[in-house]
Amino acid sequence: MAPVKRRQKEKEQRKSAILRSAQQLFFKRGFKAVTVESIAKQARLSKGTVYLYFNSKEEIYTHILLNDIENFNRKVVDIVDKGGSASEMLSAFADIYVNFFLNDRELFRILMTFMLHTENLRFSPEMNRHMILATNRTIEIVNRILKHGLMAGEFSRKKDILKGQDIIWGLLNGIISLHLFTGKESTREARIRANVHEGLRIFIEGLKGPVFVPDESGR
């Protein structure tokens, strides 16, 4: 291997080691307790070496989130292109979403920390902008699916379609948050999947038909 290529490979390996070590520490200790020094120690590198690749702990944190969000987006971006009903697409999206975080619970905890406590993380405006753009790309896929269902005549309630992407986002994250770290380990996955699909079923049925309005007798 040529010297230039070897040095480039070594740099990529060190950067990956830093991100991997940081992700482990953020999960075990929480964002505030982790320092650049502890990340360097975990990665078996000097603190100065870490600063060659990242300007701050916050930048490392952002890279972890962005990398994993983009990995997820690549998995779901072709759902609409594969065809099928919007209901099937939403189910497929939910399955991939659940699978992604069941396989990386650490990532889910980090993502929720970002979403719920952004003001405490001292992210730069640029970091926040990149995170919002990446998250919006995920939500946009849900929006495309809902619009597909509306245009195909599968869904009839246009007004609720506009709110649908946020409802599905909240449904998925809420159910995963409720069960991912609590209860019996042996039944967690089954509970998450069952509740997600039941929640989607109720939501989809609501989009397909008119709202039931009781008469004066309450019937």
N, C-alpha and C positions, 0 to 999 in steps of 0.2 A: 504494500500500500504506500502511495506517495506521501511524503511528510505533511503536505498541506491537507490532504484528505484525512490522514490519521489525526492531526490536530483538531480538525473539524468534528470528527467522530468523538474524540475525547471531550470536546466542549459540549456536544449534545448529550453525552452520557452524564456529565457532571450536572447539567441543567435538569435532566430527568431525575437524577438522584436527589437534587434539592427539592423539586416539586413533590416527589414521592415521600420523602422524609417529612416535609412540611405538612402534607395531607394527613399523615399518620399522627403527627403531633397535634394538629388542630382538632382532630377527632377525639384524642385522648384527654387533652387538657382544656380545650376551648380556645378561641381566638386570642383573648386578652393575656392568657398565661404563657403563650408561646412567644419566644424572642428569636431574632435572627441568629443569635449565638446558639440557642438550643437546636435550631434547624441545622446549623453548620455541624454541631456535634453529632446529631442523628445521622447526617449524611457523610460523616467522617471527612469533613472538609474544614478549612479555616473560615473564620467569619469574613475575612477579606475576600476570599474566593466567592462566597455567596454574593457579596456586593458587586462583584464583577458582572454578575448576571441579572441581579435585581436591585432596585433602588431602596426597597423597603419590604417589611413584612406584608404590608397591605398589597403591594404589587404581586408578591408571591401568591397570596390568597386569591387575588383576582385571576391570575393565570390558571390556577387550579379549577376555578369555577368555569372560566371561559372554555378551557379545553374540554371539560366534560359536557358542558351544554352543547358545544359544537358537535361532539361525538353523538349526542342524542339526536340533534337536528338532522345529521346525516342518515340516521336510522329511519326517521319518519318522513323525510321530505318527499319521498316517492309514493306515499300512501294514496294520494289523490290520483296520481298518474296511473296507478294500477287498475283503477276503475272499481265498480261495485256501488252499492248504495252508500249514502252518507252514514247510515246507522252502522254498517259494517266497517266503514272507515274510522268512525269514532271508537268502535270497539277495538279495532286494531291499534289505534293510537294509544288508547288506555292500556292495552296489554303491554306495548313496548315501554310505555312510561313506568308502569308498575315493575316490569322486569328490570328496567334500568336501575331503579333505586333499591330493589330487593338484592341486586347483585353488588350494589355500592351504597350501603346505608350511611356510610361516612359522608358521601357526597350530599345526600339528602339533608343531613344535619347541617352541613356547611351552607347549602343553598338556602335553607330556612333561616339561618342566622343572618345571611345577607338580606333576605327579603323583609325580615321583621326588625332588624336592628342596624340598618344601614347607617343611621346617624351616629352610631357608636364606633364605627369601624374606621373613621377618618380616611375614607377613600378620596382620592383626588377626583375632580370633576370629570377628567378623562377616563378614569377607571369606571366611575358610575355610568358614564355614557356607553362604554363598551358592554358593560353588563346588561344595561337596559336594552340595547340593540339585540344582543344575543337572546335574551328572554323573549323579546317581542317577536323574534323569528319563530320561536316555538309556538307562541300564541297565534301567530298569523297562519300557521298550518291548520289549527283548529278552525279559524275563521274561514279558510278556504273550503274546508269540509262542510261547514254549516251552509255556506253560500251554494255549494254544489247541491246540497239537499233541497234548498229553496228553489233553485233553478230547475231541478229535475221534478219538482212537484211533490217530493217526498215530505217536505215540511211546509206548513201553510201559515205559520205565525211569524210574519216578517219582523214585527216589532221585537219579539223575543229573541229572534236570531241575532240581533245586534248586541244583546246582552249575553248570548250563549257562550262565547269564548271565555268570558270571565267566570261564568258559572261552572264550566267544566274545569277550568284551571283551579278554582277553589275546591271543587268536589274531589279532584284527584289528590291535591296536596293535603286537604283536610283529612281524608280517610287514611292516607298513608301516615300522616302525623299521628293520628289517633292510635294506630295499631303497630307501627313499625318497631317501637321500642318498649312496648308494654305487653303484658299477658304471656301466655305460654308460647315459647318459641315454636313448638310443633304445630300450632294452629294459626300463627300470625299470617303466613302467606295466604292460607285459605280464606281467612276473614277479610283480608284486604281485597282479594280478587272478588269475593262474593259481594261485598259492599260496593265496590266500584261498579260492577256490572249491574247491580240492582239500582244504584243511583243513576247510571246512564239510561237504563231502561225507562225509569220514571221521567227523566228529563226528555228523552226522545219522544215518548208517548205524548207529552205535553206539547211538543212542537208540531205534532202531526194533526192534532184536532183542535176544535174550538174549546174555549174555557167553559166549564160547567157553571152556570149561574142559577142558583136555586130560586124558585118562585116565592111568592109571599108566604106560602104555607111552610116553606123551608124544604120542599121536595125538589 
